Amino acid sequence: GEAGKTSVLQALKSKDGRAGRIDVDEGRTIGIDVHDWHPQGEDGLTFDVMDFGGQAVYGKTNQYFIVRRA
């Protein structure tokens, strides 16, 4: 954890391009959070973004989502 994956997603989705502060205990990603991202000024363009929990306990399961055949 604490690499900034959730912060990057927050910055992409914010109007000012900045991430808010993440509470260490309540703001961490548990497992995988899936979000839609619609870039500003790009009508009809949508990205599906997966925010992976970075704690060591998730390392074994996250690998199944980061392979070509997933």
All heavy atoms as TSV, in Angstrom:
chain	resi	resn	atom	element	x	y	z
A	1	GLY	N	N	0.813	-1.203	0.000
A	1	GLY	CA	C	0.000	0.000	0.000
A	1	GLY	C	C	0.843	1.248	0.000
A	1	GLY	O	O	2.058	1.205	-0.026
A	2	GLU	N	N	0.179	2.344	0.027
A	2	GLU	CA	C	0.768	3.681	0.110
A	2	GLU	C	C	1.614	4.062	-1.100
A	2	GLU	O	O	2.481	4.921	-1.008
A	2	GLU	CB	C	1.558	3.842	1.405
A	2	GLU	CG	C	0.689	3.679	2.639
A	2	GLU	CD	C	1.438	3.967	3.919
A	2	GLU	OE1	O	2.274	4.880	3.917
A	2	GLU	OE2	O	1.166	3.282	4.900
A	3	ALA	N	N	1.353	3.438	-2.248
A	3	ALA	CA	C	2.074	3.822	-3.470
A	3	ALA	C	C	1.391	4.981	-4.170
A	3	ALA	O	O	1.981	5.630	-5.015
A	3	ALA	CB	C	2.180	2.633	-4.418
A	4	GLY	N	N	0.102	5.217	-3.855
A	4	GLY	CA	C	-0.607	6.336	-4.438
A	4	GLY	C	C	-1.592	5.975	-5.532
A	4	GLY	O	O	-2.019	6.840	-6.293
A	5	LYS	N	N	-1.968	4.709	-5.633
A	5	LYS	CA	C	-2.894	4.290	-6.696
A	5	LYS	C	C	-4.254	4.967	-6.548
A	5	LYS	O	O	-4.804	5.477	-7.514
A	5	LYS	CB	C	-3.040	2.763	-6.675
A	5	LYS	CG	C	-1.730	2.016	-6.960
A	5	LYS	CD	C	-1.856	0.528	-6.757
A	5	LYS	CE	C	-2.117	0.107	-5.333
A	5	LYS	NZ	N	-1.069	0.375	-4.368
A	6	THR	N	N	-4.793	4.991	-5.342
A	6	THR	CA	C	-6.079	5.644	-5.093
A	6	THR	C	C	-5.958	7.143	-5.293
A	6	THR	O	O	-6.861	7.781	-5.837
A	6	THR	CB	C	-6.581	5.312	-3.675
A	6	THR	OG1	O	-6.706	3.887	-3.554
A	6	THR	CG2	C	-7.929	5.960	-3.401
A	7	SER	N	N	-4.840	7.717	-4.910
A	7	SER	CA	C	-4.625	9.154	-5.086
A	7	SER	C	C	-4.589	9.537	-6.560
A	7	SER	O	O	-5.124	10.584	-6.947
A	7	SER	CB	C	-3.318	9.592	-4.417
A	7	SER	OG	O	-3.409	9.414	-3.024
A	8	VAL	N	N	-3.982	8.713	-7.393
A	8	VAL	CA	C	-3.955	8.989	-8.836
A	8	VAL	C	C	-5.370	8.992	-9.384
A	8	VAL	O	O	-5.763	9.877	-10.142
A	8	VAL	CB	C	-3.083	7.963	-9.592
A	8	VAL	CG1	C	-3.270	8.076	-11.088
A	8	VAL	CG2	C	-1.625	8.149	-9.222
A	9	LEU	N	N	-6.173	8.016	-8.982
A	9	LEU	CA	C	-7.562	7.952	-9.435
A	9	LEU	C	C	-8.342	9.179	-8.973
A	9	LEU	O	O	-9.083	9.784	-9.755
A	9	LEU	CB	C	-8.227	6.677	-8.923
A	9	LEU	CG	C	-9.687	6.504	-9.293
A	9	LEU	CD1	C	-9.882	6.458	-10.805
A	9	LEU	CD2	C	-10.260	5.265	-8.640
A	10	GLN	N	N	-8.168	9.573	-7.717
A	10	GLN	CA	C	-8.851	10.777	-7.216
A	10	GLN	C	C	-8.451	12.009	-8.005
A	10	GLN	O	O	-9.288	12.849	-8.325
A	10	GLN	CB	C	-8.540	10.996	-5.732
A	10	GLN	CG	C	-9.252	10.063	-4.814
A	10	GLN	CD	C	-8.973	10.396	-3.357
A	10	GLN	OE1	O	-8.171	11.283	-3.029
A	10	GLN	NE2	N	-9.622	9.680	-2.465
A	11	ALA	N	N	-7.182	12.145	-8.319
A	11	ALA	CA	C	-6.704	13.301	-9.081
A	11	ALA	C	C	-7.288	13.305	-10.490
A	11	ALA	O	O	-7.682	14.358	-11.004
A	11	ALA	CB	C	-5.180	13.319	-9.134
A	12	LEU	N	N	-7.350	12.150	-11.124
A	12	LEU	CA	C	-7.925	12.064	-12.471
A	12	LEU	C	C	-9.393	12.491	-12.472
A	12	LEU	O	O	-9.858	13.149	-13.403
A	12	LEU	CB	C	-7.818	10.635	-13.012
A	12	LEU	CG	C	-6.444	10.172	-13.443
A	12	LEU	CD1	C	-6.466	8.680	-13.744
A	12	LEU	CD2	C	-5.964	10.954	-14.652
A	13	LYS	N	N	-10.118	12.135	-11.422
A	13	LYS	CA	C	-11.551	12.395	-11.372
A	13	LYS	C	C	-11.892	13.796	-10.842
A	13	LYS	O	O	-13.025	14.242	-10.986
A	13	LYS	CB	C	-12.244	11.336	-10.513
A	13	LYS	CG	C	-12.164	9.938	-11.144
A	13	LYS	CD	C	-12.792	8.893	-10.271
A	13	LYS	CE	C	-14.265	8.863	-10.560
A	13	LYS	NZ	N	-14.950	7.722	-9.930
A	14	SER	N	N	-10.931	14.500	-10.263
A	14	SER	CA	C	-11.222	15.808	-9.680
A	14	SER	C	C	-11.160	16.915	-10.736
A	14	SER	O	O	-10.488	16.779	-11.754
A	14	SER	CB	C	-10.241	16.126	-8.550
A	14	SER	OG	O	-8.972	16.433	-9.067
A	15	LYS	N	N	-11.854	18.000	-10.467
A	15	LYS	CA	C	-11.880	19.127	-11.402
A	15	LYS	C	C	-10.548	19.869	-11.434
A	15	LYS	O	O	-10.159	20.415	-12.449
A	15	LYS	CB	C	-13.012	20.078	-11.042
A	15	LYS	CG	C	-14.385	19.481	-11.279
A	15	LYS	CD	C	-15.464	20.520	-11.054
A	15	LYS	CE	C	-16.837	19.912	-11.112
A	15	LYS	NZ	N	-17.257	19.519	-12.422
A	16	ASP	N	N	-9.843	19.898	-10.297
A	16	ASP	CA	C	-8.580	20.635	-10.238
A	16	ASP	C	C	-7.340	19.744	-10.436
A	16	ASP	O	O	-6.213	20.228	-10.381
A	16	ASP	CB	C	-8.470	21.404	-8.928
A	16	ASP	CG	C	-8.413	20.515	-7.699
A	16	ASP	OD1	O	-8.500	19.278	-7.843
A	16	ASP	OD2	O	-8.286	21.060	-6.584
A	17	GLY	N	N	-7.556	18.448	-10.661
A	17	GLY	CA	C	-6.439	17.548	-10.901
A	17	GLY	C	C	-5.633	17.196	-9.671
A	17	GLY	O	O	-4.489	16.763	-9.778
A	18	ARG	N	N	-6.250	17.384	-8.503
A	18	ARG	CA	C	-5.540	17.092	-7.262
A	18	ARG	C	C	-6.305	16.057	-6.450
A	18	ARG	O	O	-7.519	16.035	-6.449
A	18	ARG	CB	C	-5.375	18.363	-6.441
A	18	ARG	CG	C	-4.611	19.438	-7.215
A	18	ARG	CD	C	-4.392	20.618	-6.385
A	18	ARG	NE	N	-3.334	20.288	-5.442
A	18	ARG	CZ	C	-2.851	21.132	-4.565
A	18	ARG	NH1	N	-3.325	22.336	-4.472
A	18	ARG	NH2	N	-1.894	20.777	-3.751
A	19	ALA	N	N	-5.578	15.235	-5.753
A	19	ALA	CA	C	-6.185	14.225	-4.887
A	19	ALA	C	C	-6.403	14.799	-3.505
A	19	ALA	O	O	-5.631	15.626	-3.036
A	19	ALA	CB	C	-5.283	12.999	-4.803
A	20	GLY	N	N	-7.454	14.345	-2.869
A	20	GLY	CA	C	-7.685	14.725	-1.481
A	20	GLY	C	C	-6.853	13.856	-0.555
A	20	GLY	O	O	-6.197	12.906	-0.979
A	21	ARG	N	N	-6.885	14.200	0.695
A	21	ARG	CA	C	-6.142	13.421	1.690
A	21	ARG	C	C	-6.891	12.125	1.972
A	21	ARG	O	O	-8.096	12.118	2.139
A	21	ARG	CB	C	-5.991	14.237	2.965
A	21	ARG	CG	C	-5.138	13.588	3.982
A	21	ARG	CD	C	-4.397	14.651	4.778
A	21	ARG	NE	N	-3.604	14.088	5.830
A	21	ARG	CZ	C	-2.372	13.650	5.663
A	21	ARG	NH1	N	-1.816	13.700	4.488
A	21	ARG	NH2	N	-1.694	13.165	6.664
A	22	ILE	N	N	-6.168	11.026	2.043
A	22	ILE	CA	C	-6.760	9.719	2.313
A	22	ILE	C	C	-6.486	9.337	3.762
A	22	ILE	O	O	-5.339	9.317	4.202
A	22	ILE	CB	C	-6.181	8.640	1.370
A	22	ILE	CG1	C	-6.556	8.986	-0.071
A	22	ILE	CG2	C	-6.686	7.255	1.752
A	22	ILE	CD1	C	-5.932	8.075	-1.089
A	23	ASP	N	N	-7.554	9.057	4.497
A	23	ASP	CA	C	-7.431	8.619	5.883
A	23	ASP	C	C	-6.761	7.244	5.895
A	23	ASP	O	O	-7.188	6.325	5.196
A	23	ASP	CB	C	-8.803	8.541	6.534
A	23	ASP	CG	C	-8.710	8.171	7.999
A	23	ASP	OD1	O	-8.519	6.968	8.284
A	23	ASP	OD2	O	-8.824	9.075	8.838
A	24	VAL	N	N	-5.727	7.100	6.686
A	24	VAL	CA	C	-4.942	5.869	6.687
A	24	VAL	C	C	-5.788	4.656	7.058
A	24	VAL	O	O	-5.650	3.594	6.468
A	24	VAL	CB	C	-3.736	5.994	7.652
A	24	VAL	CG1	C	-3.008	4.672	7.783
A	24	VAL	CG2	C	-2.796	7.078	7.184
A	25	ASP	N	N	-6.691	4.795	8.007
A	25	ASP	CA	C	-7.458	3.648	8.463
A	25	ASP	C	C	-8.707	3.389	7.632
A	25	ASP	O	O	-9.079	2.251	7.396
A	25	ASP	CB	C	-7.857	3.821	9.923
A	25	ASP	CG	C	-6.637	3.810	10.842
A	25	ASP	OD1	O	-5.710	3.026	10.561
A	25	ASP	OD2	O	-6.613	4.578	11.810
A	26	GLU	N	N	-9.391	4.441	7.181
A	26	GLU	CA	C	-10.668	4.264	6.488
A	26	GLU	C	C	-10.582	4.422	4.978
A	26	GLU	O	O	-11.460	3.972	4.267
A	26	GLU	CB	C	-11.687	5.265	7.036
A	26	GLU	CG	C	-12.007	5.028	8.499
A	26	GLU	CD	C	-12.994	6.037	9.043
A	26	GLU	OE1	O	-13.715	6.646	8.239
A	26	GLU	OE2	O	-13.025	6.216	10.263
A	27	GLY	N	N	-9.533	5.049	4.459
A	27	GLY	CA	C	-9.466	5.340	3.046
A	27	GLY	C	C	-8.715	4.332	2.201
A	27	GLY	O	O	-8.668	4.448	0.997
A	28	ARG	N	N	-8.147	3.332	2.821
A	28	ARG	CA	C	-7.385	2.344	2.056
A	28	ARG	C	C	-8.302	1.449	1.250
A	28	ARG	O	O	-9.402	1.121	1.670
A	28	ARG	CB	C	-6.537	1.486	2.980
A	28	ARG	CG	C	-5.425	2.271	3.600
A	28	ARG	CD	C	-4.498	1.375	4.346
A	28	ARG	NE	N	-3.438	2.205	4.902
A	28	ARG	CZ	C	-2.213	1.780	5.068
A	28	ARG	NH1	N	-1.885	0.564	4.744
A	28	ARG	NH2	N	-1.311	2.586	5.556
A	29	THR	N	N	-7.821	1.039	0.103
A	29	THR	CA	C	-8.590	0.148	-0.761
A	29	THR	C	C	-8.552	-1.256	-0.185
A	29	THR	O	O	-7.493	-1.795	0.108
A	29	THR	CB	C	-8.002	0.139	-2.183
A	29	THR	OG1	O	-7.973	1.478	-2.671
A	29	THR	CG2	C	-8.826	-0.738	-3.108
A	30	ILE	N	N	-9.722	-1.843	-0.053
A	30	ILE	CA	C	-9.833	-3.222	0.418
A	30	ILE	C	C	-10.192	-4.076	-0.788
A	30	ILE	O	O	-11.242	-3.893	-1.389
A	30	ILE	CB	C	-10.903	-3.340	1.517
A	30	ILE	CG1	C	-10.492	-2.496	2.718
A	30	ILE	CG2	C	-11.112	-4.799	1.897
A	30	ILE	CD1	C	-11.532	-2.407	3.796
A	31	GLY	N	N	-9.298	-4.968	-1.168
A	31	GLY	CA	C	-9.539	-5.795	-2.352
A	31	GLY	C	C	-9.335	-4.976	-3.618
A	31	GLY	O	O	-8.273	-4.430	-3.848
A	32	ILE	N	N	-10.401	-4.874	-4.409
A	32	ILE	CA	C	-10.344	-4.121	-5.662
A	32	ILE	C	C	-11.587	-3.250	-5.759
A	32	ILE	O	O	-12.701	-3.725	-5.577
A	32	ILE	CB	C	-10.301	-5.063	-6.876
A	32	ILE	CG1	C	-9.078	-5.972	-6.801
A	32	ILE	CG2	C	-10.283	-4.275	-8.175
A	32	ILE	CD1	C	-9.098	-7.100	-7.800
A	33	ASP	N	N	-11.399	-1.974	-6.035
A	33	ASP	CA	C	-12.512	-1.051	-6.296
A	33	ASP	C	C	-12.527	-0.761	-7.791
A	33	ASP	O	O	-11.486	-0.445	-8.371
A	33	ASP	CB	C	-12.345	0.267	-5.540
A	33	ASP	CG	C	-12.536	0.114	-4.039
A	33	ASP	OD1	O	-13.156	-0.884	-3.627
A	33	ASP	OD2	O	-12.062	0.985	-3.297
A	34	VAL	N	N	-13.691	-0.879	-8.405
A	34	VAL	CA	C	-13.825	-0.609	-9.835
A	34	VAL	C	C	-14.572	0.711	-10.007
A	34	VAL	O	O	-15.621	0.919	-9.391
A	34	VAL	CB	C	-14.575	-1.754	-10.552
A	34	VAL	CG1	C	-14.722	-1.452	-12.027
A	34	VAL	CG2	C	-13.844	-3.079	-10.347
A	35	HIS	N	N	-14.022	1.606	-10.827
A	35	HIS	CA	C	-14.583	2.936	-11.038
A	35	HIS	C	C	-14.698	3.231	-12.531
A	35	HIS	O	O	-13.928	2.703	-13.330
A	35	HIS	CB	C	-13.677	4.015	-10.428
A	35	HIS	CG	C	-13.442	3.855	-8.969
A	35	HIS	ND1	N	-14.236	4.451	-8.022
A	35	HIS	CD2	C	-12.500	3.164	-8.280
A	35	HIS	CE1	C	-13.786	4.137	-6.822
A	35	HIS	NE2	N	-12.728	3.358	-6.956
A	36	ASP	N	N	-15.622	4.105	-12.878
A	36	ASP	CA	C	-15.679	4.680	-14.222
A	36	ASP	C	C	-14.965	6.014	-14.182
A	36	ASP	O	O	-15.106	6.764	-13.221
A	36	ASP	CB	C	-17.122	4.952	-14.664
A	36	ASP	CG	C	-17.893	3.678	-14.923
A	36	ASP	OD1	O	-17.264	2.634	-15.127
A	36	ASP	OD2	O	-19.122	3.738	-14.933
A	37	TRP	N	N	-14.209	6.320	-15.213
A	37	TRP	CA	C	-13.569	7.627	-15.329
A	37	TRP	C	C	-13.923	8.200	-16.681
A	37	TRP	O	O	-13.705	7.577	-17.711
A	37	TRP	CB	C	-12.054	7.515	-15.163
A	37	TRP	CG	C	-11.333	8.796	-15.432
A	37	TRP	CD1	C	-11.641	10.041	-14.957
A	37	TRP	CD2	C	-10.183	8.977	-16.258
A	37	TRP	NE1	N	-10.757	10.974	-15.424
A	37	TRP	CE2	C	-9.844	10.341	-16.237
A	37	TRP	CE3	C	-9.404	8.113	-17.010
A	37	TRP	CZ2	C	-8.767	10.856	-16.936
A	37	TRP	CZ3	C	-8.326	8.638	-17.709
A	37	TRP	CH2	C	-8.017	9.992	-17.661
A	38	HIS	N	N	-14.485	9.403	-16.671
A	38	HIS	CA	C	-14.870	10.126	-17.876
A	38	HIS	C	C	-13.977	11.357	-17.980
A	38	HIS	O	O	-14.212	12.342	-17.277
A	38	HIS	CB	C	-16.343	10.560	-17.809
A	38	HIS	CG	C	-17.275	9.444	-17.466
A	38	HIS	ND1	N	-17.761	8.576	-18.393
A	38	HIS	CD2	C	-17.792	9.046	-16.277
A	38	HIS	CE1	C	-18.552	7.696	-17.809
A	38	HIS	NE2	N	-18.579	7.955	-16.524
A	39	PRO	N	N	-12.929	11.332	-18.808
A	39	PRO	CA	C	-12.031	12.483	-18.910
A	39	PRO	C	C	-12.796	13.745	-19.319
A	39	PRO	O	O	-13.672	13.683	-20.181
A	39	PRO	CB	C	-11.038	12.085	-20.005
A	39	PRO	CG	C	-11.115	10.603	-20.079
A	39	PRO	CD	C	-12.521	10.251	-19.705
A	40	GLN	N	N	-12.446	14.863	-18.709
A	40	GLN	CA	C	-13.092	16.137	-19.024
A	40	GLN	C	C	-12.830	16.506	-20.473
A	40	GLN	O	O	-11.716	16.388	-20.973
A	40	GLN	CB	C	-12.564	17.231	-18.099
A	40	GLN	CG	C	-12.912	17.010	-16.649
A	40	GLN	CD	C	-12.294	18.055	-15.748
A	40	GLN	OE1	O	-11.867	19.105	-16.195
A	40	GLN	NE2	N	-12.253	17.768	-14.460
A	41	GLY	N	N	-13.876	16.940	-21.157
A	41	GLY	CA	C	-13.750	17.387	-22.531
A	41	GLY	C	C	-13.740	16.261	-23.556
A	41	GLY	O	O	-13.536	16.506	-24.739
A	42	GLU	N	N	-13.927	15.046	-23.121
A	42	GLU	CA	C	-13.912	13.889	-24.024
A	42	GLU	C	C	-15.274	13.204	-23.970
A	42	GLU	O	O	-15.447	12.191	-23.304
A	42	GLU	CB	C	-12.801	12.910	-23.635
A	42	GLU	CG	C	-11.407	13.472	-23.709
A	42	GLU	CD	C	-10.979	13.790	-25.132
A	42	GLU	OE1	O	-11.474	13.152	-26.079
A	42	GLU	OE2	O	-10.147	14.699	-25.286
A	43	ASP	N	N	-16.256	13.764	-24.660
A	43	ASP	CA	C	-17.601	13.208	-24.642
A	43	ASP	C	C	-17.616	11.788	-25.188
A	43	ASP	O	O	-17.034	11.500	-26.232
A	43	ASP	CB	C	-18.558	14.077	-25.462
A	43	ASP	CG	C	-18.796	15.427	-24.809
A	43	ASP	OD1	O	-18.582	15.529	-23.586
A	43	ASP	OD2	O	-19.176	16.365	-25.523
A	44	GLY	N	N	-18.276	10.902	-24.476
A	44	GLY	CA	C	-18.438	9.525	-24.919
A	44	GLY	C	C	-17.266	8.613	-24.598
A	44	GLY	O	O	-17.314	7.423	-24.886
A	45	LEU	N	N	-16.205	9.152	-24.009
A	45	LEU	CA	C	-15.041	8.333	-23.677
A	45	LEU	C	C	-15.111	7.948	-22.200
A	45	LEU	O	O	-15.226	8.805	-21.332
A	45	LEU	CB	C	-13.750	9.101	-23.953
A	45	LEU	CG	C	-12.439	8.350	-23.736
A	45	LEU	CD1	C	-12.341	7.143	-24.659
A	45	LEU	CD2	C	-11.263	9.284	-23.964
A	46	THR	N	N	-15.058	6.658	-21.938
A	46	THR	CA	C	-15.116	6.163	-20.567
A	46	THR	C	C	-14.053	5.098	-20.361
A	46	THR	O	O	-13.864	4.234	-21.211
A	46	THR	CB	C	-16.497	5.545	-20.262
A	46	THR	OG1	O	-17.504	6.528	-20.467
A	46	THR	CG2	C	-16.572	5.035	-18.839
A	47	PHE	N	N	-13.362	5.181	-19.242
A	47	PHE	CA	C	-12.389	4.173	-18.855
A	47	PHE	C	C	-12.911	3.427	-17.641
A	47	PHE	O	O	-13.461	4.029	-16.725
A	47	PHE	CB	C	-11.044	4.816	-18.480
A	47	PHE	CG	C	-10.304	5.394	-19.637
A	47	PHE	CD1	C	-10.487	6.721	-20.002
A	47	PHE	CD2	C	-9.414	4.622	-20.357
A	47	PHE	CE1	C	-9.807	7.266	-21.070
A	47	PHE	CE2	C	-8.721	5.158	-21.429
A	47	PHE	CZ	C	-8.915	6.481	-21.780
A	48	ASP	N	N	-12.753	2.116	-17.626
A	48	ASP	CA	C	-13.002	1.317	-16.436
A	48	ASP	C	C	-11.669	1.201	-15.711
A	48	ASP	O	O	-10.703	0.669	-16.259
A	48	ASP	CB	C	-13.516	-0.075	-16.791
A	48	ASP	CG	C	-14.892	-0.026	-17.430
A	48	ASP	OD1	O	-15.705	0.816	-17.029
A	48	ASP	OD2	O	-15.147	-0.843	-18.328
A	49	VAL	N	N	-11.615	1.717	-14.497
A	49	VAL	CA	C	-10.366	1.768	-13.741
A	49	VAL	C	C	-10.480	0.842	-12.540
A	49	VAL	O	O	-11.435	0.920	-11.778
A	49	VAL	CB	C	-10.077	3.207	-13.268
A	49	VAL	CG1	C	-8.775	3.267	-12.491
A	49	VAL	CG2	C	-10.046	4.170	-14.443
A	50	MET	N	N	-9.490	-0.047	-12.386
A	50	MET	CA	C	-9.444	-0.930	-11.225
A	50	MET	C	C	-8.384	-0.416	-10.262
A	50	MET	O	O	-7.218	-0.269	-10.626
A	50	MET	CB	C	-9.129	-2.361	-11.655
A	50	MET	CG	C	-10.261	-3.013	-12.408
A	50	MET	SD	S	-10.008	-4.767	-12.680
A	50	MET	CE	C	-8.908	-4.712	-14.094
A	51	ASP	N	N	-8.816	-0.137	-9.049
A	51	ASP	CA	C	-7.935	0.349	-7.990
A	51	ASP	C	C	-7.663	-0.837	-7.062
A	51	ASP	O	O	-8.539	-1.273	-6.326
A	51	ASP	CB	C	-8.615	1.504	-7.258
A	51	ASP	CG	C	-7.758	2.103	-6.177
A	51	ASP	OD1	O	-6.552	1.798	-6.126
A	51	ASP	OD2	O	-8.304	2.877	-5.358
A	52	PHE	N	N	-6.452	-1.357	-7.123
A	52	PHE	CA	C	-6.092	-2.544	-6.356
A	52	PHE	C	C	-5.590	-2.170	-4.972
A	52	PHE	O	O	-4.793	-1.252	-4.825
A	52	PHE	CB	C	-4.961	-3.305	-7.061
A	52	PHE	CG	C	-5.369	-3.950	-8.344
A	52	PHE	CD1	C	-5.325	-3.250	-9.536
A	52	PHE	CD2	C	-5.806	-5.259	-8.355
A	52	PHE	CE1	C	-5.690	-3.848	-10.723
A	52	PHE	CE2	C	-6.181	-5.866	-9.536
A	52	PHE	CZ	C	-6.129	-5.156	-10.722
A	53	GLY	N	N	-6.031	-2.918	-3.962
A	53	GLY	CA	C	-5.464	-2.781	-2.629
A	53	GLY	C	C	-3.999	-3.167	-2.680
A	53	GLY	O	O	-3.637	-4.169	-3.298
A	54	GLY	N	N	-3.147	-2.382	-2.071
A	54	GLY	CA	C	-1.715	-2.624	-2.185
A	54	GLY	C	C	-1.086	-3.339	-1.009
A	54	GLY	O	O	0.096	-3.633	-1.027
A	55	GLN	N	N	-1.870	-3.644	0.015
A	55	GLN	CA	C	-1.308	-4.311	1.172
A	55	GLN	C	C	-0.882	-5.726	0.788
A	55	GLN	O	O	-1.445	-6.352	-0.104
A	55	GLN	CB	C	-2.324	-4.359	2.325
A	55	GLN	CG	C	-2.655	-3.001	2.908
A	55	GLN	CD	C	-3.499	-2.134	1.995
A	55	GLN	OE1	O	-4.285	-2.656	1.224
A	55	GLN	NE2	N	-3.310	-0.833	2.062
A	56	ALA	N	N	0.102	-6.244	1.479
A	56	ALA	CA	C	0.690	-7.547	1.149
A	56	ALA	C	C	-0.349	-8.662	1.101
A	56	ALA	O	O	-0.234	-9.577	0.283
A	56	ALA	CB	C	1.785	-7.890	2.160
A	57	VAL	N	N	-1.371	-8.577	1.922
A	57	VAL	CA	C	-2.384	-9.630	1.969
A	57	VAL	C	C	-3.117	-9.791	0.639
A	57	VAL	O	O	-3.630	-10.861	0.330
A	57	VAL	CB	C	-3.376	-9.374	3.128
A	57	VAL	CG1	C	-4.256	-8.182	2.839
A	57	VAL	CG2	C	-4.208	-10.609	3.415
A	58	TYR	N	N	-3.139	-8.752	-0.204
A	58	TYR	CA	C	-3.835	-8.814	-1.488
A	58	TYR	C	C	-2.926	-9.227	-2.644
A	58	TYR	O	O	-3.396	-9.440	-3.757
A	58	TYR	CB	C	-4.465	-7.459	-1.819
A	58	TYR	CG	C	-5.449	-7.011	-0.783
A	58	TYR	CD1	C	-5.246	-5.835	-0.079
A	58	TYR	CD2	C	-6.579	-7.753	-0.503
A	58	TYR	CE1	C	-6.138	-5.416	0.890
A	58	TYR	CE2	C	-7.474	-7.354	0.467
A	58	TYR	CZ	C	-7.240	-6.183	1.158
A	58	TYR	OH	O	-8.129	-5.786	2.102
A	59	GLY	N	N	-1.658	-9.344	-2.406
A	59	GLY	CA	C	-0.701	-9.631	-3.477
A	59	GLY	C	C	-0.999	-10.899	-4.261
A	59	GLY	O	O	-0.851	-10.941	-5.477
A	60	LYS	N	N	-1.420	-11.942	-3.593
A	60	LYS	CA	C	-1.694	-13.215	-4.264
A	60	LYS	C	C	-2.942	-13.160	-5.133
A	60	LYS	O	O	-3.009	-13.808	-6.164
A	60	LYS	CB	C	-1.822	-14.342	-3.239
A	60	LYS	CG	C	-0.550	-14.619	-2.497
A	60	LYS	CD	C	0.513	-15.158	-3.415
A	60	LYS	CE	C	1.771	-15.464	-2.641
A	60	LYS	NZ	N	2.896	-15.772	-3.473
A	61	THR	N	N	-3.946	-12.403	-4.738
A	61	THR	CA	C	-5.174	-12.339	-5.544
A	61	THR	C	C	-5.078	-11.310	-6.660
A	61	THR	O	O	-5.641	-11.519	-7.731
A	61	THR	CB	C	-6.399	-12.023	-4.668
A	61	THR	OG1	O	-6.188	-10.784	-3.983
A	61	THR	CG2	C	-6.641	-13.131	-3.666
A	62	ASN	N	N	-4.375	-10.205	-6.444
A	62	ASN	CA	C	-4.274	-9.165	-7.475
A	62	ASN	C	C	-3.632	-9.674	-8.746
A	62	ASN	O	O	-3.956	-9.227	-9.845
A	62	ASN	CB	C	-3.481	-7.963	-6.957
A	62	ASN	CG	C	-4.258	-7.147	-5.943
A	62	ASN	OD1	O	-5.436	-7.381	-5.712
A	62	ASN	ND2	N	-3.595	-6.193	-5.334
A	63	GLN	N	N	-2.745	-10.632	-8.629
A	63	GLN	CA	C	-2.032	-11.136	-9.805
A	63	GLN	C	C	-2.983	-11.733	-10.840
A	63	GLN	O	O	-2.681	-11.755	-12.028
A	63	GLN	CB	C	-0.992	-12.165	-9.395
A	63	GLN	CG	C	-1.577	-13.454	-8.838
A	63	GLN	CD	C	-0.511	-14.413	-8.358
A	63	GLN	OE1	O	0.638	-14.311	-8.764
A	63	GLN	NE2	N	-0.878	-15.328	-7.490
A	64	TYR	N	N	-4.137	-12.204	-10.433
A	64	TYR	CA	C	-5.076	-12.810	-11.373
A	64	TYR	C	C	-5.759	-11.781	-12.272
A	64	TYR	O	O	-6.342	-12.126	-13.283
A	64	TYR	CB	C	-6.125	-13.636	-10.627
A	64	TYR	CG	C	-5.500	-14.805	-9.902
A	64	TYR	CD1	C	-5.441	-14.827	-8.530
A	64	TYR	CD2	C	-4.930	-15.856	-10.617
A	64	TYR	CE1	C	-4.846	-15.891	-7.862
A	64	TYR	CE2	C	-4.329	-16.929	-9.963
A	64	TYR	CZ	C	-4.292	-16.924	-8.584
A	64	TYR	OH	O	-3.696	-17.963	-7.932
A	65	PHE	N	N	-5.702	-10.520	-11.907
A	65	PHE	CA	C	-6.325	-9.461	-12.700
A	65	PHE	C	C	-5.333	-8.748	-13.611
A	65	PHE	O	O	-5.714	-7.924	-14.414
A	65	PHE	CB	C	-6.992	-8.441	-11.771
A	65	PHE	CG	C	-8.121	-9.034	-10.989
A	65	PHE	CD1	C	-7.914	-9.577	-9.734
A	65	PHE	CD2	C	-9.399	-9.065	-11.523
A	65	PHE	CE1	C	-8.950	-10.125	-9.024
A	65	PHE	CE2	C	-10.453	-9.620	-10.814
A	65	PHE	CZ	C	-10.219	-10.149	-9.562
A	66	ILE	N	N	-4.052	-9.050	-13.483
A	66	ILE	CA	C	-3.018	-8.338	-14.223
A	66	ILE	C	C	-2.319	-9.258	-15.218
A	66	ILE	O	O	-1.162	-9.123	-15.504
A	66	ILE	CB	C	-1.995	-7.713	-13.243
A	66	ILE	CG1	C	-2.712	-6.933	-12.164
A	66	ILE	CG2	C	-1.034	-6.812	-13.969
A	66	ILE	CD1	C	-1.808	-6.352	-11.121
A	67	VAL	N	N	-3.037	-10.208	-15.739
A	67	VAL	CA	C	-2.475	-11.087	-16.753
A	67	VAL	C	C	-3.319	-11.009	-18.013
A	67	VAL	O	O	-4.499	-10.653	-17.966
A	67	VAL	CB	C	-2.395	-12.562	-16.255
A	67	VAL	CG1	C	-1.401	-12.691	-15.113
A	67	VAL	CG2	C	-3.745	-13.093	-15.863
A	68	ARG	N	N	-2.746	-11.310	-19.121
A	68	ARG	CA	C	-3.399	-11.192	-20.412
A	68	ARG	C	C	-4.697	-11.990	-20.495
A	68	ARG	O	O	-5.680	-11.569	-21.083
A	68	ARG	CB	C	-2.454	-11.659	-21.509
A	68	ARG	CG	C	-2.998	-11.519	-22.893
A	68	ARG	CD	C	-1.954	-11.903	-23.885
A	68	ARG	NE	N	-0.882	-10.927	-23.785
A	68	ARG	CZ	C	-0.415	-10.239	-24.814
A	68	ARG	NH1	N	-0.862	-10.475	-26.006
A	68	ARG	NH2	N	0.519	-9.355	-24.649
A	69	ARG	N	N	-4.742	-13.156	-19.896
A	69	ARG	CA	C	-5.903	-14.034	-20.038
A	69	ARG	C	C	-6.943	-13.839	-18.938
A	69	ARG	O	O	-7.873	-14.632	-18.820
A	69	ARG	CB	C	-5.426	-15.477	-20.058
A	69	ARG	CG	C	-4.449	-15.718	-21.203
A	69	ARG	CD	C	-3.919	-17.101	-21.196
A	69	ARG	NE	N	-4.891	-17.926	-21.913
A	69	ARG	CZ	C	-4.839	-19.223	-21.948
A	69	ARG	NH1	N	-3.890	-19.863	-21.290
A	69	ARG	NH2	N	-5.732	-19.898	-22.634
A	70	ALA	N	N	-6.837	-12.800	-18.131
A	70	ALA	CA	C	-7.792	-12.566	-17.040
A	70	ALA	C	C	-9.158	-12.211	-17.554
A	70	ALA	O	O	-9.349	-11.661	-18.599
A	70	ALA	CB	C	-7.273	-11.461	-16.125
